[in-house]
Amino acid sequence: MSAAVATRVGLPEITAELIASLGEHRVLSTEQLRAIHLPERSARRTQQVFASMESAGLLSHVDARVAPRRLWFLSEAGADLA
């Protein structure tokens, strides 16, 4: 999803970038997404971004027993936007 499309549907640009990455890679850890898209942000801020996207129904996650602990993937709604 491009920034122009994100703006047109009312999504922040970072949301569009995260959706595009997860659409391409299918599953990424919190740290991988942070390193790619939010390297200047704190871990807490990164978690807040993902939590708001999850609350909006765009992302889902699973907690693994080993590192990386949290793995993110697109929900059906998020995949429709990818």
C-alpha positions as CSV (number, residue, x, y, z in Angstrom):
1,M,0.0,0.0,0.0
2,S,1.4,3.4,-1.0
3,A,1.3,6.5,1.2
4,A,-1.2,8.0,-1.2
5,V,-3.6,5.0,-0.8
6,A,-3.1,5.1,3.0
7,T,-4.1,8.8,3.0
8,R,-7.1,8.2,0.8
9,V,-8.4,5.5,3.2
10,G,-7.5,7.5,6.3
11,L,-4.5,5.4,7.6
12,P,-1.3,6.9,8.9
13,E,1.7,6.3,6.6
14,I,3.4,4.0,9.2
15,T,0.3,1.8,9.3
16,A,0.5,1.4,5.5
17,E,4.2,0.6,5.6
18,L,3.7,-2.1,8.3
19,I,0.8,-3.6,6.3
20,A,2.9,-3.7,3.2
21,S,5.8,-5.4,5.0
22,L,3.6,-8.0,6.6
23,G,1.9,-8.5,3.3
24,E,5.3,-9.2,1.7
25,H,6.9,-11.3,4.5
26,R,3.8,-12.9,6.0
27,V,5.2,-13.0,9.6
28,L,7.6,-10.7,11.4
29,S,8.7,-10.3,15.0
30,T,8.2,-7.1,16.9
31,E,12.0,-6.5,16.8
32,Q,12.1,-7.0,13.0
33,L,9.3,-4.6,12.4
34,R,10.8,-2.1,14.8
35,A,14.2,-2.3,13.1
36,I,12.7,-1.8,9.7
37,H,10.0,0.9,10.4
38,L,10.5,2.4,13.8
39,P,14.2,2.3,14.7
40,E,14.1,5.6,16.4
41,R,11.1,4.7,18.6
42,S,11.2,3.1,22.0
43,A,10.1,-0.5,22.4
44,R,7.0,0.8,24.3
45,R,6.0,3.2,21.5
46,T,6.4,0.3,19.0
47,Q,4.2,-1.9,21.1
48,Q,1.6,0.9,21.2
49,V,1.5,1.2,17.4
50,F,1.0,-2.5,17.0
51,A,-1.6,-2.7,19.7
52,S,-3.7,0.1,18.1
53,M,-3.4,-1.7,14.7
54,E,-4.5,-4.9,16.4
55,S,-7.4,-3.1,18.1
56,A,-8.4,-1.8,14.6
57,G,-8.5,-5.4,13.4
58,L,-5.5,-5.1,11.0
59,L,-3.0,-7.3,12.8
60,S,-2.9,-10.4,14.9
61,H,-0.1,-12.0,16.9
62,V,1.0,-15.2,18.5
63,D,3.3,-15.5,21.4
64,A,6.1,-18.0,20.9
65,R,7.7,-20.0,23.7
66,V,11.2,-19.0,22.4
67,A,12.6,-15.8,21.0
68,P,11.4,-13.9,19.2
69,R,8.5,-13.9,21.6
70,R,5.8,-12.1,19.6
71,L,5.2,-12.7,16.0
72,W,2.9,-10.5,14.0
73,F,0.8,-11.2,10.9
74,L,-2.0,-9.5,9.0
75,S,-5.6,-10.3,9.9
76,E,-8.1,-10.8,7.1
77,A,-9.0,-7.1,7.1
78,G,-5.3,-6.2,7.0
79,A,-4.6,-8.6,4.2
80,D,-7.4,-7.0,2.2
81,L,-5.5,-3.7,2.4
82,A,-2.1,-5.1,1.5
